[in-house]
Amino acid sequence: MRDRDSKDLKVLLVEDFEDTRLFMRLELEEQGFIVFEAENGEAAVDAAIREKPDVILMDLTLPLMDGFAATKLIRQDDQLKNVPIIAVTAHQEDDFRSGAKASGFDAFVTKPIDVNWLKDLIAGLLT
């Protein structure tokens, strides 16, 4: 991971369901990641600009601003345009996948997520 261990990688976790966010945060922290959270698309854009994460895990269906729009805004920031953004969703439909790709996502994963597999995916995106 760019010669870095997961324990110094900052992850922005964007998820509107508090229970899901808590579970994912605990799992990611157990893997050594530093986790920041946002509960909607607007908060995600603000947190991304403020925290400059190494990777963003973005739910697609969010209140206030969906993950597609939030990703498009994040991609406009010069310091964030190359940060890997992974779509994390329960939706498996092709229109969600194609919409995610068109919005600037680097990968698409469906819930429930195997955190060990996710760690490998993040490593691959950061190399």
C-alpha positions as semicolon CSV with decimal commas, in nm:
position;residue;x (nm);y (nm);z (nm)
1;M;0,000;0,000;0,000
2;R;0,233;0,269;-0,121
3;D;0,487;0,124;0,124
4;R;0,246;0,198;0,408
5;D;0,076;-0,026;0,656
6;S;-0,300;0,004;0,695
7;K;-0,249;0,153;1,040
8;D;-0,154;0,490;0,900
9;L;-0,413;0,499;0,622
10;K;-0,707;0,733;0,666
11;V;-1,045;0,601;0,552
12;L;-1,354;0,815;0,514
13;L;-1,655;0,590;0,577
14;V;-1,980;0,732;0,439
15;E;-2,290;0,541;0,552
16;D;-2,629;0,670;0,664
17;F;-2,727;0,377;0,887
18;E;-2,562;0,422;1,224
19;D;-2,548;0,048;1,306
20;T;-2,384;-0,034;0,973
21;R;-2,142;0,256;1,013
22;L;-2,047;0,141;1,363
23;F;-1,991;-0,219;1,250
24;M;-1,780;-0,113;0,952
25;R;-1,578;0,137;1,158
26;L;-1,498;-0,124;1,421
27;E;-1,397;-0,378;1,156
28;L;-1,179;-0,126;0,973
29;E;-1,016;-0,007;1,295
30;E;-0,943;-0,368;1,384
31;Q;-0,755;-0,387;1,052
32;G;-0,555;-0,083;1,160
33;F;-0,719;0,192;0,956
34;I;-0,783;0,541;1,093
35;V;-1,154;0,595;1,028
36;F;-1,350;0,917;0,983
37;E;-1,726;0,903;0,935
38;A;-1,999;1,090;0,750
39;E;-2,370;1,011;0,754
40;N;-2,477;1,184;0,432
41;G;-2,337;1,311;0,103
42;E;-2,295;1,672;0,211
43;A;-2,105;1,570;0,524
44;A;-1,893;1,336;0,309
45;V;-1,778;1,619;0,083
46;D;-1,695;1,839;0,383
47;A;-1,509;1,556;0,562
48;A;-1,314;1,462;0,249
49;I;-1,194;1,820;0,199
50;R;-1,109;1,859;0,568
51;E;-0,946;1,519;0,638
52;K;-0,781;1,439;0,301
53;P;-0,839;1,062;0,334
54;D;-0,631;0,798;0,156
55;V;-0,947;0,614;0,051
56;I;-1,322;0,677;0,066
57;L;-1,591;0,412;0,118
58;M;-1,910;0,572;-0,011
59;D;-2,264;0,440;0,020
60;L;-2,468;0,528;-0,288
61;T;-2,809;0,586;-0,132
62;L;-2,766;0,870;0,117
63;P;-2,980;1,153;0,254
64;L;-2,930;1,519;0,152
65;M;-2,696;1,426;-0,134
66;D;-2,646;1,077;-0,277
67;G;-2,309;0,910;-0,316
68;F;-2,301;0,972;-0,691
69;A;-2,328;1,352;-0,651
70;A;-2,090;1,358;-0,353
71;T;-1,828;1,167;-0,552
72;K;-1,857;1,406;-0,846
73;L;-1,797;1,701;-0,611
74;I;-1,505;1,531;-0,438
75;R;-1,346;1,457;-0,777
76;Q;-1,348;1,832;-0,854
77;D;-1,102;1,900;-0,570
78;D;-0,743;1,889;-0,702
79;Q;-0,613;1,729;-0,380
80;L;-0,880;1,456;-0,389
81;K;-0,921;1,380;-0,758
82;N;-0,695;1,072;-0,737
83;V;-0,813;0,938;-0,401
84;P;-0,968;0,594;-0,454
85;I;-1,343;0,602;-0,393
86;I;-1,518;0,268;-0,347
87;A;-1,894;0,244;-0,391
88;V;-2,038;0,040;-0,104
89;T;-2,400;-0,057;-0,151
90;A;-2,664;-0,322;-0,110
91;H;-2,773;-0,256;-0,471
92;Q;-2,642;-0,505;-0,724
93;E;-2,829;-0,375;-1,028
94;D;-2,633;-0,288;-1,342
95;D;-2,762;0,072;-1,347
96;F;-2,603;0,132;-1,006
97;R;-2,273;-0,013;-1,129
98;S;-2,271;0,193;-1,448
99;G;-2,380;0,505;-1,257
100;A;-2,098;0,452;-1,008
101;K;-1,841;0,421;-1,285
102;A;-1,974;0,732;-1,460
103;S;-1,962;0,928;-1,133
104;G;-1,592;0,856;-1,079
105;F;-1,586;0,556;-0,846
106;D;-1,281;0,331;-0,866
107;A;-1,451;0,014;-0,745
108;F;-1,795;-0,121;-0,658
109;V;-1,863;-0,360;-0,369
110;T;-2,188;-0,494;-0,234
111;K;-2,287;-0,544;0,128
112;P;-2,223;-0,742;0,336
113;I;-1,851;-0,680;0,303
114;D;-1,565;-0,910;0,395
115;V;-1,325;-0,662;0,557
116;N;-1,016;-0,875;0,486
117;W;-1,112;-0,878;0,117
118;L;-1,176;-0,503;0,134
119;K;-0,829;-0,445;0,280
120;D;-0,680;-0,628;-0,018
121;L;-0,892;-0,422;-0,259
122;I;-0,774;-0,099;-0,094
123;A;-0,412;-0,217;-0,116
124;G;-0,458;-0,284;-0,487
125;L;-0,610;0,059;-0,550
126;L;-0,326;0,234;-0,366
127;T;-0,041;0,067;-0,555
